[in-house]
Amino acid sequence: MKFKKMENKELKFKTNINCGGCIGSVKPHLDNTDEISHWKVDTDSKDKVLTVTSDGATERQVIDIVKRAGFKIETINS
């Protein structure tokens, strides 16, 4: 049986993750999610954009993870 490899999907969110300490707080939550292969926060942008490379994680899952870590987050519509 062949398994179809899911394509990685890039998701972008506006957050209030604005410093190294904030990134440190959210890091274990995002790093421990198997369906996320990579993530980064652009703390220099006014919207503090979180970019997630998803290996199956949905927008809703990422939002829930970041909110549980104590941060505000909303989807950026492309």
N, C-alpha and C positions, 0 to 999 in steps of 0.2 A: 504494500500500500504506500502510495506517495503522499506526502504532506505538502500542501502549498504553503510556502513561506509568506508570512504577512509582510507587506511593505511597511517600512517605518514611516510614520506620519509626524509632521512637525506641527505642534500646537503652540499658540502664543497667547499670553495672558498679561493683563495690566495688574500690577500688584503694589503693595506698600513695603516690599522687601528692599530696603534702601541702604544697607551697610553690610560690612563683613560679619558683624555679630548676628544680623538677621539671617544671612546666608547660612551661617553656622547652625542656627536654630532649625532651619527648614531642611538642611542637608540630610540628616539621618532619615527623615520621613520620605524624601524623594529617592534617596539612594537605596532604600530597602524595599522599593517597589519594583518587582521583577518586570513589569510591563513598561518600564521607563528605561531606555538605554542611555540617555544623556540628557542633561539639562543645564541651563545657565541663566543668570539674571544680569541684565544690563542695568547696573545701578547708576550709570551716567545718563540714561534716558529719563525724561521727566515722568514717563509712565512706568518706570522700573519693570521693564518687560522681561517676563519669564518665558523662555523658549524651551519646550520639552520635545525630545525625540521619543515618540511613543512606539513601543513594540506591542501595542494592544490596549494600552491605557486610554480611557475615554476622557473627554474634557471634564465630565462630571467627576470622575475619579480624581483627576489632578486638582480640581477645585476643592473637593472634600479633603484631600491630603493637606493642602496648603492652609485651609481654614482650621483644620485640627491642630496645625502647628502654630496657630494664632495670628495669621496674617489675612489681609483682605486680598481678594483676587476676583477678576472678572475676565471673561473671554474677550479677545480682540477679534472682531469680525474682519476677515480679509476681503 
